[in-house]
Amino acid sequence: MNDAAHAAPPGDTPERSILHSVLIHSLLIGVSVLMLYPLLWMVSGSVRPADDMFGGQTSLIPSQVTLQAYKTGWFGLQVSFGTFFLNSLAISVLATIGNVMAASVTAFAFSRLEFFGKSFWFALMLGTLMLPYHVTLIPQYVLFLKMDWVNTWLPLVVPKYFAVDAFFIFLMVQFFRGLPRELDEAAMMDGCSAWRIYWKIVLPLSLPVLATAAIFSFIWTWEDFFGPLIYLGDIHSYTVQIGLRSLIDSSGTSDWGALFAMSVLSLIPIFLIFLFFQRLLIEGIATTGMKR
């Protein structure tokens, strides 16, 4: 009687649960393949012969494998694509360092310090999130032109050291607010200044959110096309994204194989960063804004 009362409902059988799980996983795998198909076709297209590129082929398996597109793409312009990779890497690293440093200092001030007009300035900072980049583009360009910074990396790097990305500031503010205030009070009783509290206490406890900001900042800078297009005019200072655009010829003679090959290579740094820092990225997003 007791066993009958606690028996599983007729519709909730192990076979039904297994079937439900199989259907869900099949659906997810199908959607994943559908979303990854363009990327896989690009990888496949980078090793196809030129005459096999647009012959109505939809198969991911090329009829013949060749690496000629990689050689053509790497050495096909006035300078090698390695120069573009080094330029993008240098700009992305410098911008990431500036973003993390400036955003963390600003977020520490908004979350842990008290000063006149704090709420007003915080609201004003959040308001910049609603400004499209194109609204500030012309004033910034005029400013950098008068400073003789156009055709250099400076417009792409220097502003990052002045906390211009409100998203990262807000992200860190939410994380810093979750840290116990008692840590600050204990440190102040021991004679620590605000700077030492930031450097010795807050930063070591904020590795997940700092890593999250660094990863997003690197990826967004690496993938940025519009900024380098506006400010960089010398091919020797081009980034990867501008280099990819240079492989497209408006006359219709574009080398699509080389474009696909260099596009595949341009994804490798982002893939490696996500692969090695996935745990910190997920932890930083999951714990932001949560009390611990």
Secondary structure as UniProt FT lines:
FT   HELIX           2..5
FT   TURN            10..11
FT   HELIX           14..45
FT   TURN            46..47
FT   HELIX           50..52
FT   HELIX           68..75
FT   HELIX           81..112
FT   TURN            116..117
FT   HELIX           118..127
FT   HELIX           128..130
FT   HELIX           133..146
FT   TURN            147..148
FT   TURN            150..151
FT   HELIX           154..157
FT   HELIX           158..162
FT   HELIX           166..177
FT   HELIX           181..189
FT   TURN            190..191
FT   HELIX           194..197
FT   HELIX           198..202
FT   HELIX           203..205
FT   HELIX           207..223
FT   HELIX           226..231
FT   HELIX           235..237
FT   HELIX           240..246
FT   TURN            250..251
FT   HELIX           256..276
FT   HELIX           278..287
FT   TURN            288..289
//
